[in-house]
Amino acid sequence: MIGIIAAFLTTLSFIPQAWQVIKTKDTSGISLGMYAMFVAGVFLWMIHGINIRDVAIIAANGITFVLASIILAYKIKYK
């Protein structure tokens, strides 16, 4: 249960940042290098989840990947 709550909170924590970036298109306070590495890492965690058939890892990292990718895309587009 603790793992589910942790995955839920850490995954959804990207929603406010993604919403703020979409709304303002301001990415000046976001590190391109950090987000690029983070998106790559989350993608690899998702692949790992697929390989071991762990739905919790796949879902948490899949959602985080989408949200972090949106932020990264805006960082690249509006830098």
N, C-alpha and C positions, 0 to 999 in steps of 0.2 A: 504494500500500500504506500509506503514512503517513496518508493521508486516511481510509482505512478504519479504521485503528487509532485515530485521533483521534476519529472519529465514534462508534466502539464505546465508548471510554473515557468520553467526555463524556456520552453517552446513558445508559450504565449507572451513572454517578456519582450519578444521582438515586434509584437503588434503595435505598441505605442510609437516605437522608433520608425517603423515602416510607415505608419500613418502620418507621422510628422514630416518625414521626408517627402512623401507623396504630396502632401498638402502644401508644403513650403518650397520644395525643391532645393532646400538648403542642406548641403552635405559638408559644409566647411569644417565642422567639428568631428568628422568621421575620417578615420585613417583608411586609405585605399588598401595599403598593404595588409592591415589587420583583417579587413573584411574579405579580401581575396583569399587569404590563408584560411580564414574561418569557413567560408563557403566551400572551399576545397575539402577541408577536414570534415565538415558535416556531410558532404556528399560521400566521402569515403566511409564514414560511420553508417550511412544509409545502405551503401553497398555491402558492408559487413553484415548488417542486419538481414539483408536479403539472402546473403550466403548462408547464414546460420538459421534463417527462417524465424527471426524474432520480430513479431509484429510491433511490439512496443518500441524497439530501436528503429524499425522502419518508419513508423508513424511519426514519432517525435522528431527524428532527423529529417524526414521528408518535409514536414511542415516548416521546420526551422530553415531548411535549405531554400524553400520557396520564399519565405519572408526575408531572409538574409540576402538572397539573390536580388530581390527587388531593391533593397537598400544599395547593394553593390552596383546594380545597373544605373540607378540614379546618381551614385557617386561618379561613375564613369561618364555618364551623359552630361551632368551639370557641374563638373569640377571647374 
